[in-house]
Amino acid sequence: MSKVVQKLDDYRWLLPRDYKPGMRVPGIIYADEALMEAIMKDLSLEQVANGAFLPGIVKASFAMPDIHQGYGLPVGGVVATDITDGVVSPGAVGYDINCGVRLLRTELTKEQVRPRLKELVLALFHEIPTGVGSRGRIRLSRKEMEAPLLEGAAWAVKQGYGESADLACIESGGCLPDADPDAVSHKAFERGSSQLGTLGSGNHFLEVQTVAEIYDPQAAEVLGLFEGQVTVMIHTGSRGLGHQVCTDSLVEMERAVIKYGIELPDRQLACTPWKSREAKAYLGAMRAAANFAWNNRQCLAHWAKEVLLKVLSISPRTLGLSTVYDVAHNIVKVEEHEVEGRRLKLAVHRKGATRAFPPRHPELPAHYLAIGQPVLIPGDMGRASFVLVGTGAMEQTFGSTCHGAGRVMSRHAAIRVAKGRAIHRELEDQGIIVKASGRESLAEEMPEAYKDVTQVVRVVHRAGLSKMVARLCPMGVIKG
């Protein structure tokens, strides 16, 4: 292990301020020894240190156990800046704005679904647009697109996609206020105009799962989860619209760094003062993209329900499908946190990290106040995903925890390793039916390309960031 990184305890490591001259705060990495060895193989720690240069940053530059090298801040990074004298950085948010996860529960058991599983996966793949540049069934003009960008998931509900009860089970109610469609470029609108209700590609997926193990029966009961139950998990974001918002803003931010005399070790973290004109434009566009993403997952959940009803030939009452929760990654939000005894309004950047608020937090739905915010952590398509609830993250990481397994192989490396293999057959031998748009997309996302999500989740559980409630195993998966 490097002498630079100091072990604080079994699950926390310190990157001291003197690692790089100019760091305003230290870096704190959550990992066990095995995960730390993997983390040190790329430039993740360097990016943690770079994040510590951001003006106005408080406490530390944090990294979750699923950390891996990204653009600017590492994927799995969390930084918070004081909005009175700090900055906002698109590179500390990411390209796929509000890439997030929604979990749907049903009243069905795996025994009821298994006989029709292959037919179900094929139907889901047929009905839900997947892949790069996929186009959905919703077509909106630029003017028509302003409503979903302003209203968030409530717009989709008004169009008949889902129920109003869903909104209480979405982070922030499925809508960030102060979104500004006028700050979204024409090209971003163009890219998103036909992508509402599409899954996309890469690590995005829709997965039919079963609850394999319950760790906290009380919390599981509140969440409506039981062993042997069938659930549906959806992982996708703001598609081309959000990607273009980030691309556009980075051009502006590189100019802003010069304009405001901000010195950074990496231009990918280009930023601007929170109260600047550039910040207002980025935040308005970012919030609009986040609202687009919540609409996207809302529509996909509705169409998944329609497929389940049709293929299984059952009534909505028998299916009993409802939203457990929907969490966002890749987002910056204004939140109040205590730092050194003071309550501060902070711009919390979570890049590949998940909000994990504790019990009784005022932003939680009433029915989850006693257990804490549901946290949804997807793994790879061959192992498992997890449901947790928030516990002690407010005191440690601005109410943040990990967001997934985290890659250990680049996509190109995974394709090389998978050469000559039939990944879909390997998964089918495990009882997992997978349908994807091509062999290469399956190779990129094969299980070995990711860390073991169980190991990642155990770290945040034992470190007190969030508490394990249930393990979900894949039955059927569709990917772009």
Buried (B, 14 or more C-beta within 10 A) or exposed (E): EEEBBEEEEEBBBBBEBEBBEEBBBBBBBBBBEEBBEBBBEBBBBBBBBBBBBBBBBBBBBBBBBBBBBBBBBBBBBBBBBBBEEBBBBBBBBBBBBBBBBBBBBBBBBBEBBBEBBEEBBBBBBEBBBBBEBBBBEBEBEEEEBBBBBBBBBBBBBEBEBBBEEBBBBBBBBBBBEEBBBEBBBEBBBEBBBBBBBBBBBBBBBBBBBBBBBBBBEEBBEBBBBBBEBBBBBBBBBBBBBBBBBBBBBBEBBBEBBEBBEBEBBBEBBBBBBBEBEBBBBBBBBBBBBBBBBBBBBBBBBBBBBEBBBEBBEBEEEBBBBBBBBBBBBBBBBEBEBEEEEEEBEBBBBBBBBBBBBBBEBEEBBEEBBEBBBBBBBBBBBBBBBBBBBBBBBBEBBBBBBBBBBBBBBBBEBBBEBBEEEEBBEBBEEEEBBBBBBEBEBBBBBBBEBBBBBBBBBBBBBBBBBBBBBBBBBBBBBBBB
